[in-house]
Amino acid sequence: MVIGVARFDLYIPEAHSLKEKRSVVRRVVDRVRNRFPVSVAEVDSLDLHQRATIGFAVVSGSAPLADRVLEGVLQFVEDQHLAQILTVDREILHF
């Protein structure tokens, strides 16, 4: 069993309140959930207006497949143009 995990730190320049930020985060999370077989949640920077940290996880039978799914999520989030991706941390865990 292989688990792929990723954490994206996002910058949301147009968010001037937590309500505006959560609207953007909700759109990102919902769109990723609808398109990819991953678990996804906002995991950090909860009280910052223009920053969000979103975590993703996928369980797979192979490392290349898990990596492709996470790469697809990264490309999809970038293509949405809802937020700027500042950093990406990815790891593949073998069990």
N, C-alpha and C positions, 0 to 999 in steps of 0.2 A: 504494500500500500504506500502511496506517495501523497503527501499533502503539500500543496503550493500555497504560500501566503505572501501577501503584498500589502504595503502601507503606502498610500499616496498622501502627501502634504499638499494641500490646495490653497491658492490665494484667490479670493473672490473680491475684486476691487469695487464692484458696484454695491456690495452689501454694507449698509450703514447701520444696520440693526441686526439683532439675533433673528428676528422674524424673516428678514430678507435673506440672511445666510441660510437658515434652515429650509427656505423654499428652494434654493439652489441645491443644497445637499440632498434634499428629498428627491428632486428631479434626477440627479446623478444616480442615487441609490436605486430608485425605481427603474430607470432605464437599463442599468447594468443587470439588475435581477431579471428583467424581462428578456434580455438577450443572451445572457451567459449562465451556465450552471455553477454559480458561485454563491457563497454566503458573503454578505456585505453589510457593514455597519459603520456609522461614525464612531470613532474610538478615542479621539483626543481633540484638544483645542475647542472644547464644547462652549466655552464662554467668550471666545474671541469672535468679533464681528466679521473679520475678513479672512480668517484662517479656518481650515477644516482638515482633519485627518481622518481618512476613510480606510478601513481595513477590508481585505478580501481574502477568501480562502476557497480552495478547490481540492477535492479528493479525487485521485485518479489511480489508474493501474500503472502508469509510467510517468517518469520525470519529463520527457519531452512533451507529452500531452498537457501536463499541468503547466509547464512553462509557456506553451502556445496559448492556453486559455488566458493566463495572466497577461501575456503580451497583447492578446486581443482586447482585454479589458482596458489596458493602458492606452492603446490606440483609439479605442472607442471613446474613452473619457476625453482624450485630447481633441478628437474630432467634434465633440459636442460644443466646444467653445463656451462652456458655462463657467469654467474656472481655469486658472493657470496652474499647471502642475509644477510645484517647486522641487520636490524630491520624491524619489521612488525607492523603496526598500523591498527587495524580493528575496525569498528563500524557498528552497525545495527541501522538504524533510522526508526521509525514508524510514518506514517502520516495517 
